[in-house]
């Protein structure tokens, strides 16, 4: 893969990490970390590790992302006394 595409993927993954850590909304953070995980899978594809990228995309961006979003949606914003 040409280096400009790899550089663009690196920039996207860096921005996603910074945004995910700095955003105050938990749902936005979970979605941003899903983007981070999918971009890291794309970098692995560009490096030639197709099997690792497939596992990262399925487990990291898929299952863990869906479970994280479901957990956030099932929590309440008010604490119980």
Biopython code that builds the backbone (N, CA, C, O; Angstrom):
import numpy as np
from Bio.PDB.StructureBuilder import StructureBuilder

atoms = [
    (1, "UNK", "N", (0.849, -1.169, 0.000)),
    (1, "UNK", "CA", (0.000, 0.000, 0.000)),
    (1, "UNK", "C", (0.899, 1.237, 0.000)),
    (1, "UNK", "O", (1.905, 1.276, 0.708)),
    (2, "UNK", "N", (0.543, 2.224, -0.777)),
    (2, "UNK", "CA", (1.369, 3.440, -0.825)),
    (2, "UNK", "C", (1.410, 4.152, 0.525)),
    (2, "UNK", "O", (0.463, 4.094, 1.310)),
    (3, "UNK", "N", (2.527, 4.821, 0.770)),
    (3, "UNK", "CA", (2.720, 5.455, 2.072)),
    (3, "UNK", "C", (1.739, 6.579, 2.362)),
    (3, "UNK", "O", (1.435, 6.790, 3.536)),
    (4, "UNK", "N", (1.211, 7.329, 1.374)),
    (4, "UNK", "CA", (0.234, 8.372, 1.746)),
    (4, "UNK", "C", (-1.044, 7.794, 2.359)),
    (4, "UNK", "O", (-1.646, 8.413, 3.236)),
    (5, "UNK", "N", (-1.456, 6.612, 1.901)),
    (5, "UNK", "CA", (-2.648, 5.989, 2.464)),
    (5, "UNK", "C", (-2.369, 5.518, 3.886)),
    (5, "UNK", "O", (-3.205, 5.681, 4.775)),
    (6, "UNK", "N", (-1.195, 4.933, 4.098)),
    (6, "UNK", "CA", (-0.825, 4.500, 5.444)),
    (6, "UNK", "C", (-0.703, 5.698, 6.385)),
    (6, "UNK", "O", (-1.097, 5.618, 7.549)),
    (7, "UNK", "N", (-0.163, 6.796, 5.888)),
    (7, "UNK", "CA", (-0.056, 8.006, 6.702)),
    (7, "UNK", "C", (-1.438, 8.547, 7.050)),
    (7, "UNK", "O", (-1.665, 8.984, 8.178)),
    (8, "UNK", "N", (-2.364, 8.522, 6.091)),
    (8, "UNK", "CA", (-3.732, 8.971, 6.346)),
    (8, "UNK", "C", (-4.403, 8.086, 7.397)),
    (8, "UNK", "O", (-5.095, 8.595, 8.279)),
    (9, "UNK", "N", (-4.207, 6.770, 7.314)),
    (9, "UNK", "CA", (-4.752, 5.867, 8.321)),
    (9, "UNK", "C", (-4.164, 6.158, 9.699)),
    (9, "UNK", "O", (-4.878, 6.127, 10.702)),
    (10, "UNK", "N", (-2.872, 6.440, 9.746)),
    (10, "UNK", "CA", (-2.224, 6.782, 11.011)),
    (10, "UNK", "C", (-2.785, 8.073, 11.592)),
    (10, "UNK", "O", (-2.996, 8.163, 12.801)),
    (11, "UNK", "N", (-3.026, 9.063, 10.757)),
    (11, "UNK", "CA", (-3.603, 10.328, 11.227)),
    (11, "UNK", "C", (-5.013, 10.102, 11.756)),
    (11, "UNK", "O", (-5.380, 10.644, 12.799)),
    (12, "UNK", "N", (-5.803, 9.307, 11.043)),
    (12, "UNK", "CA", (-7.176, 9.038, 11.477)),
    (12, "UNK", "C", (-7.185, 8.305, 12.811)),
    (12, "UNK", "O", (-7.986, 8.624, 13.689)),
    (13, "UNK", "N", (-6.294, 7.318, 12.969)),
    (13, "UNK", "CA", (-6.265, 6.557, 14.219)),
    (13, "UNK", "C", (-5.785, 7.434, 15.379)),
    (13, "UNK", "O", (-6.251, 7.272, 16.507)),
    (14, "UNK", "N", (-4.867, 8.353, 15.116)),
    (14, "UNK", "CA", (-4.404, 9.260, 16.161)),
    (14, "UNK", "C", (-5.510, 10.237, 16.565)),
    (14, "UNK", "O", (-5.712, 10.478, 17.756)),
    (15, "UNK", "N", (-6.212, 10.790, 15.609)),
    (15, "UNK", "CA", (-7.314, 11.718, 15.902)),
    (15, "UNK", "C", (-8.431, 10.989, 16.644)),
    (15, "UNK", "O", (-9.011, 11.541, 17.580)),
    (16, "UNK", "N", (-8.741, 9.753, 16.239)),
    (16, "UNK", "CA", (-9.784, 8.991, 16.910)),
    (16, "UNK", "C", (-9.405, 8.703, 18.361)),
    (16, "UNK", "O", (-10.266, 8.734, 19.240)),
    (17, "UNK", "N", (-8.142, 8.426, 18.618)),
    (17, "UNK", "CA", (-7.697, 8.169, 19.993)),
    (17, "UNK", "C", (-7.818, 9.426, 20.845)),
    (17, "UNK", "O", (-8.297, 9.364, 21.977)),
    (18, "UNK", "N", (-7.392, 10.554, 20.315)),
    (18, "UNK", "CA", (-7.456, 11.804, 21.079)),
    (18, "UNK", "C", (-8.904, 12.220, 21.326)),
    (18, "UNK", "O", (-9.251, 12.640, 22.430)),
    (19, "UNK", "N", (-9.740, 12.106, 20.314)),
    (19, "UNK", "CA", (-11.150, 12.472, 20.470)),
    (19, "UNK", "C", (-11.841, 11.512, 21.437)),
    (19, "UNK", "O", (-12.627, 11.943, 22.281)),
    (20, "UNK", "N", (-11.557, 10.228, 21.321)),
    (20, "UNK", "CA", (-12.180, 9.255, 22.207)),
    (20, "UNK", "C", (-11.828, 9.458, 23.658)),
    (20, "UNK", "O", (-12.654, 9.210, 24.536)),
    (21, "UNK", "N", (-10.619, 9.903, 23.928)),
    (21, "UNK", "CA", (-10.211, 10.137, 25.303)),
    (21, "UNK", "C", (-10.682, 11.483, 25.850)),
    (21, "UNK", "O", (-10.769, 11.655, 27.066)),
    (22, "UNK", "N", (-10.985, 12.430, 24.982)),
    (22, "UNK", "CA", (-11.333, 13.767, 25.458)),
    (22, "UNK", "C", (-12.831, 14.066, 25.440)),
    (22, "UNK", "O", (-13.262, 15.041, 26.057)),
    (23, "UNK", "N", (-13.617, 13.272, 24.766)),
    (23, "UNK", "CA", (-15.052, 13.548, 24.675)),
    (23, "UNK", "C", (-15.724, 13.177, 26.002)),
    (23, "UNK", "O", (-15.318, 12.220, 26.662)),
    (24, "UNK", "N", (-16.750, 13.936, 26.385)),
    (24, "UNK", "CA", (-17.430, 13.711, 27.663)),
    (24, "UNK", "C", (-18.621, 12.760, 27.539)),
    (24, "UNK", "O", (-19.046, 12.177, 28.536)),
    (25, "UNK", "N", (-19.157, 12.598, 26.352)),
    (25, "UNK", "CA", (-20.298, 11.723, 26.124)),
    (25, "UNK", "C", (-19.799, 10.282, 25.966)),
    (25, "UNK", "O", (-18.961, 10.009, 25.107)),
    (26, "UNK", "N", (-20.311, 9.363, 26.788)),
    (26, "UNK", "CA", (-19.840, 7.978, 26.754)),
    (26, "UNK", "C", (-20.191, 7.266, 25.453)),
    (26, "UNK", "O", (-19.402, 6.462, 24.956)),
    (27, "UNK", "N", (-21.357, 7.553, 24.902)),
    (27, "UNK", "CA", (-21.752, 6.921, 23.653)),
    (27, "UNK", "C", (-20.854, 7.380, 22.503)),
    (27, "UNK", "O", (-20.456, 6.572, 21.665)),
    (28, "UNK", "N", (-20.542, 8.653, 22.463)),
    (28, "UNK", "CA", (-19.628, 9.167, 21.440)),
    (28, "UNK", "C", (-18.233, 8.571, 21.603)),
    (28, "UNK", "O", (-17.555, 8.290, 20.615)),
    (29, "UNK", "N", (-17.807, 8.380, 22.845)),
    (29, "UNK", "CA", (-16.505, 7.766, 23.084)),
    (29, "UNK", "C", (-16.482, 6.321, 22.616)),
    (29, "UNK", "O", (-15.490, 5.879, 22.035)),
    (30, "UNK", "N", (-17.555, 5.575, 22.857)),
    (30, "UNK", "CA", (-17.617, 4.179, 22.410)),
    (30, "UNK", "C", (-17.587, 4.089, 20.892)),
    (30, "UNK", "O", (-16.903, 3.227, 20.339)),
    (31, "UNK", "N", (-18.313, 4.959, 20.216)),
    (31, "UNK", "CA", (-18.316, 4.963, 18.751)),
    (31, "UNK", "C", (-16.939, 5.365, 18.216)),
    (31, "UNK", "O", (-16.464, 4.801, 17.230)),
    (32, "UNK", "N", (-16.313, 6.324, 18.857)),
    (32, "UNK", "CA", (-14.981, 6.757, 18.429)),
    (32, "UNK", "C", (-13.960, 5.646, 18.608)),
    (32, "UNK", "O", (-13.078, 5.476, 17.765)),
    (33, "UNK", "N", (-14.063, 4.889, 19.689)),
    (33, "UNK", "CA", (-13.140, 3.770, 19.875)),
    (33, "UNK", "C", (-13.427, 2.626, 18.902)),
    (33, "UNK", "O", (-12.524, 1.854, 18.577)),
    (34, "UNK", "N", (-14.675, 2.506, 18.432)),
    (34, "UNK", "CA", (-14.958, 1.558, 17.355)),
    (34, "UNK", "C", (-14.264, 1.990, 16.065)),
    (34, "UNK", "O", (-13.730, 1.156, 15.333)),
    (35, "UNK", "N", (-14.273, 3.271, 15.794)),
    (35, "UNK", "CA", (-13.557, 3.791, 14.627)),
    (35, "UNK", "C", (-12.066, 3.534, 14.775)),
    (35, "UNK", "O", (-11.401, 3.145, 13.815)),
    (36, "UNK", "N", (-11.538, 3.751, 15.983)),
    (36, "UNK", "CA", (-10.128, 3.470, 16.264)),
    (36, "UNK", "C", (-9.795, 2.006, 15.973)),
    (36, "UNK", "O", (-8.780, 1.709, 15.343)),
    (37, "UNK", "N", (-10.644, 1.106, 16.429)),
    (37, "UNK", "CA", (-10.403, -0.317, 16.238)),
    (37, "UNK", "C", (-10.471, -0.701, 14.761)),
    (37, "UNK", "O", (-9.655, -1.492, 14.287)),
    (38, "UNK", "N", (-11.428, -0.151, 14.042)),
    (38, "UNK", "CA", (-11.539, -0.465, 12.615)),
    (38, "UNK", "C", (-10.359, 0.105, 11.821)),
    (38, "UNK", "O", (-9.878, -0.536, 10.887)),
    (39, "UNK", "N", (-9.901, 1.279, 12.179)),
    (39, "UNK", "CA", (-8.733, 1.849, 11.501)),
    (39, "UNK", "C", (-7.460, 1.062, 11.819)),
    (39, "UNK", "O", (-6.587, 0.922, 10.962)),
    (40, "UNK", "N", (-7.352, 0.549, 13.042)),
    (40, "UNK", "CA", (-6.187, -0.286, 13.348)),
    (40, "UNK", "C", (-6.245, -1.580, 12.549)),
    (40, "UNK", "O", (-5.202, -2.099, 12.149)),
    (41, "UNK", "N", (-7.430, -2.109, 12.309)),
    (41, "UNK", "CA", (-7.563, -3.277, 11.434)),
    (41, "UNK", "C", (-7.157, -2.925, 10.001)),
    (41, "UNK", "O", (-6.552, -3.740, 9.305)),
    (42, "UNK", "N", (-7.490, -1.715, 9.567)),
    (42, "UNK", "CA", (-7.084, -1.289, 8.218)),
    (42, "UNK", "C", (-5.571, -1.147, 8.107)),
    (42, "UNK", "O", (-4.992, -1.471, 7.070)),
    (43, "UNK", "N", (-4.929, -0.666, 9.165)),
    (43, "UNK", "CA", (-3.467, -0.580, 9.155)),
    (43, "UNK", "C", (-2.853, -1.969, 9.098)),
    (43, "UNK", "O", (-1.851, -2.176, 8.414)),
    (44, "UNK", "N", (-3.443, -2.921, 9.809)),
    (44, "UNK", "CA", (-2.936, -4.297, 9.769)),
    (44, "UNK", "C", (-3.080, -4.906, 8.383)),
    (44, "UNK", "O", (-2.221, -5.677, 7.956)),
    (45, "UNK", "N", (-4.151, -4.571, 7.678)),
    (45, "UNK", "CA", (-4.309, -5.039, 6.302)),
    (45, "UNK", "C", (-3.222, -4.452, 5.422)),
    (45, "UNK", "O", (-2.658, -5.147, 4.577)),
    (46, "UNK", "N", (-2.925, -3.166, 5.620)),
    (46, "UNK", "CA", (-1.884, -2.530, 4.802)),
    (46, "UNK", "C", (-0.508, -3.116, 5.077)),
    (46, "UNK", "O", (0.370, -3.075, 4.215)),
    (47, "UNK", "N", (-0.313, -3.668, 6.285)),
    (47, "UNK", "CA", (0.964, -4.297, 6.625)),
    (47, "UNK", "C", (1.023, -5.761, 6.208)),
    (47, "UNK", "O", (2.081, -6.386, 6.291)),
    (48, "UNK", "N", (-0.101, -6.312, 5.760)),
    (48, "UNK", "CA", (-0.112, -7.680, 5.267)),
    (48, "UNK", "C", (-0.588, -8.718, 6.257)),
    (48, "UNK", "O", (-0.540, -9.910, 5.957)),
    (49, "UNK", "N", (-1.040, -8.314, 7.413)),
    (49, "UNK", "CA", (-1.519, -9.256, 8.421)),
    (49, "UNK", "C", (-3.042, -9.373, 8.319)),
    (49, "UNK", "O", (-3.776, -8.828, 9.143)),
    (50, "UNK", "N", (-3.497, -10.087, 7.301)),
    (50, "UNK", "CA", (-4.926, -10.160, 7.007)),
    (50, "UNK", "C", (-5.679, -10.890, 8.120)),
    (50, "UNK", "O", (-6.760, -10.454, 8.516)),
    (51, "UNK", "N", (-5.124, -11.994, 8.632)),
    (51, "UNK", "CA", (-5.821, -12.760, 9.659)),
    (51, "UNK", "C", (-5.954, -11.976, 10.968)),
    (51, "UNK", "O", (-6.991, -12.043, 11.628)),
    (52, "UNK", "N", (-4.923, -11.244, 11.337)),
    (52, "UNK", "CA", (-4.983, -10.426, 12.548)),
    (52, "UNK", "C", (-5.966, -9.273, 12.345)),
    (52, "UNK", "O", (-6.707, -8.922, 13.262)),
    (53, "UNK", "N", (-5.974, -8.685, 11.150)),
    (53, "UNK", "CA", (-6.894, -7.586, 10.863)),
    (53, "UNK", "C", (-8.346, -8.065, 10.899)),
    (53, "UNK", "O", (-9.224, -7.358, 11.394)),
    (54, "UNK", "N", (-8.595, -9.260, 10.377)),
    (54, "UNK", "CA", (-9.951, -9.798, 10.400)),
    (54, "UNK", "C", (-10.406, -10.030, 11.834)),
    (54, "UNK", "O", (-11.543, -9.713, 12.184)),
    (55, "UNK", "N", (-9.533, -10.578, 12.661)),
    (55, "UNK", "CA", (-9.871, -10.801, 14.063)),
    (55, "UNK", "C", (-10.110, -9.485, 14.785)),
    (55, "UNK", "O", (-11.045, -9.378, 15.578)),
    (56, "UNK", "N", (-9.288, -8.494, 14.525)),
    (56, "UNK", "CA", (-9.463, -7.173, 15.156)),
    (56, "UNK", "C", (-10.775, -6.534, 14.718)),
    (56, "UNK", "O", (-11.468, -5.922, 15.531)),
    (57, "UNK", "N", (-11.120, -6.671, 13.444)),
    (57, "UNK", "CA", (-12.360, -6.072, 12.955)),
    (57, "UNK", "C", (-13.580, -6.759, 13.558)),
    (57, "UNK", "O", (-14.545, -6.096, 13.936)),
    (58, "UNK", "N", (-13.539, -8.086, 13.650)),
    (58, "UNK", "CA", (-14.699, -8.813, 14.169)),
    (58, "UNK", "C", (-14.832, -8.634, 15.676)),
    (58, "UNK", "O", (-15.908, -8.305, 16.176)),
    (59, "UNK", "N", (-13.735, -8.852, 16.396)),
    (59, "UNK", "CA", (-13.808, -8.804, 17.857)),
    (59, "UNK", "C", (-13.732, -7.371, 18.368)),
    (59, "UNK", "O", (-14.574, -6.953, 19.163)),
    (60, "UNK", "N", (-12.730, -6.613, 17.919)),
    (60, "UNK", "CA", (-12.525, -5.268, 18.439)),
    (60, "UNK", "C", (-13.600, -4.290, 18.036)),
    (60, "UNK", "O", (-14.197, -3.630, 18.886)),
    (61, "UNK", "N", (-13.852, -4.192, 16.749)),
    (61, "UNK", "CA", (-14.830, -3.216, 16.280)),
    (61, "UNK", "C", (-16.246, -3.765, 16.328)),
    (61, "UNK", "O", (-17.206, -3.003, 16.448)),
    (62, "UNK", "N", (-16.380, -5.071, 16.234)),
    (62, "UNK", "CA", (-17.713, -5.662, 16.200)),
    (62, "UNK", "C", (-18.285, -5.967, 17.559)),
    (62, "UNK", "O", (-19.132, -5.235, 18.072)),
    (63, "UNK", "N", (-17.819, -7.052, 18.140)),
    (63, "UNK", "CA", (-18.419, -7.569, 19.365)),
    (63, "UNK", "C", (-18.221, -6.624, 20.543)),
    (63, "UNK", "O", (-19.186, -6.284, 21.228)),
    (64, "UNK", "N", (-16.985, -6.196, 20.789)),
    (64, "UNK", "CA", (-16.717, -5.317, 21.932)),
    (64, "UNK", "C", (-17.415, -3.970, 21.753)),
    (64, "UNK", "O", (-17.918, -3.401, 22.722)),
    (65, "UNK", "N", (-17.450, -3.468, 20.545)),
    (65, "UNK", "CA", (-18.137, -2.202, 20.293)),
    (65, "UNK", "C", (-19.629, -2.283, 20.540)),
    (65, "UNK", "O", (-20.217, -1.388, 21.147)),
    (66, "UNK", "N", (-20.236, -3.353, 20.070)),
    (66, "UNK", "CA", (-21.679, -3.526, 20.282)),
    (66, "UNK", "C", (-21.978, -3.713, 21.761)),
    (66, "UNK", "O", (-22.930, -3.127, 22.275)),
    (67, "UNK", "N", (-21.175, -4.528, 22.460)),
    (67, "UNK", "CA", (-21.382, -4.709, 23.898)),
    (67, "UNK", "C", (-21.187, -3.399, 24.660)),
    (67, "UNK", "O", (-21.931, -3.118, 25.600)),
    (68, "UNK", "N", (-20.218, -2.611, 24.276)),
    (68, "UNK", "CA", (-20.001, -1.326, 24.933)),
    (68, "UNK", "C", (-21.164, -0.378, 24.743)),
    (68, "UNK", "O", (-21.594, 0.281, 25.689)),
    (69, "UNK", "N", (-21.672, -0.307, 23.535)),
    (69, "UNK", "CA", (-22.805, 0.578, 23.259)),
    (69, "UNK", "C", (-24.055, 0.097, 23.986)),
    (69, "UNK", "O", (-24.809, 0.907, 24.525)),
    (70, "UNK", "N", (-24.279, -1.217, 24.006)),
    (70, "UNK", "CA", (-25.435, -1.755, 24.726)),
    (70, "UNK", "C", (-25.317, -1.469, 26.221)),
    (70, "UNK", "O", (-26.302, -1.094, 26.856)),
    (71, "UNK", "N", (-24.135, -1.641, 26.782)),
    (71, "UNK", "CA", (-23.941, -1.375, 28.211)),
    (71, "UNK", "C", (-24.188, 0.090, 28.537)),
    (71, "UNK", "O", (-24.774, 0.403, 29.573)),
    (72, "UNK", "N", (-23.751, 0.984, 27.667)),
    (72, "UNK", "CA", (-23.977, 2.408, 27.903)),
    (72, "UNK", "C", (-25.463, 2.742, 27.809)),
    (72, "UNK", "O", (-25.974, 3.541, 28.594)),
    (73, "UNK", "N", (-26.155, 2.133, 26.851)),
    (73, "UNK", "CA", (-27.580, 2.417, 26.701)),
    (73, "UNK", "C", (-28.414, 1.820, 27.830)),
    (73, "UNK", "O", (-29.504, 2.321, 28.109)),
    (74, "UNK", "N", (-27.934, 0.763, 28.490)),
    (74, "UNK", "CA", (-28.677, 0.151, 29.585)),
    (74, "UNK", "C", (-28.455, 0.833, 30.930)),
    (74, "UNK", "O", (-29.182, 0.564, 31.886)),
    (75, "UNK", "N", (-27.473, 1.702, 31.014)),
    (75, "UNK", "CA", (-27.245, 2.406, 32.273)),
    (75, "UNK", "C", (-28.132, 3.639, 32.343)),
    (75, "UNK", "O", (-28.563, 4.183, 31.327)),
    (76, "UNK", "N", (-28.392, 4.063, 33.581)),
    (76, "UNK", "CA", (-29.213, 5.262, 33.749)),
    (76, "UNK", "C", (-28.307, 6.450, 34.078)),
    (76, "UNK", "O", (-27.178, 6.283, 34.540)),
    (77, "UNK", "N", (-28.811, 7.611, 33.838)),
    (77, "UNK", "CA", (-28.031, 8.818, 34.096)),
    (77, "UNK", "C", (-28.148, 9.263, 35.553)),
    (77, "UNK", "O", (-27.356, 10.089, 36.007)),
    (78, "UNK", "N", (-29.101, 8.740, 36.274)),
    (78, "UNK", "CA", (-29.287, 9.118, 37.665)),
    (78, "UNK", "C", (-28.870, 7.941, 38.550)),
    (78, "UNK", "O", (-29.144, 6.783, 38.234)),
    (79, "UNK", "N", (-28.216, 8.254, 39.643)),
    (79, "UNK", "CA", (-27.811, 7.199, 40.564)),
    (79, "UNK", "C", (-28.960, 6.879, 41.508)),
    (79, "UNK", "O", (-29.773, 7.736, 41.855)),
    (80, "UNK", "N", (-28.996, 5.614, 41.909)),
    (80, "UNK", "CA", (-30.016, 5.188, 42.870)),
    (80, "UNK", "C", (-29.462, 5.347, 44.279)),
    (80, "UNK", "O", (-28.316, 4.991, 44.554)),
    (81, "UNK", "N", (-30.275, 5.876, 45.149)),
    (81, "UNK", "CA", (-29.829, 6.077, 46.544)),
    (81, "UNK", "C", (-30.063, 4.879, 47.387)),
    (81, "UNK", "O", (-29.744, 4.888, 48.575)),
]
sb = StructureBuilder()
sb.init_structure("model")
sb.init_model(0)
sb.init_chain("A")
sb.init_seg("    ")
for serial, (resi, resn, name, xyz) in enumerate(atoms, 1):
    if name == "N":
        sb.init_residue(resn, " ", resi, " ")
    sb.init_atom(name, np.array(xyz, "f"), 0.0, 1.0, " ", f" {name:<3s}", serial, name[0])
structure = sb.get_structure()
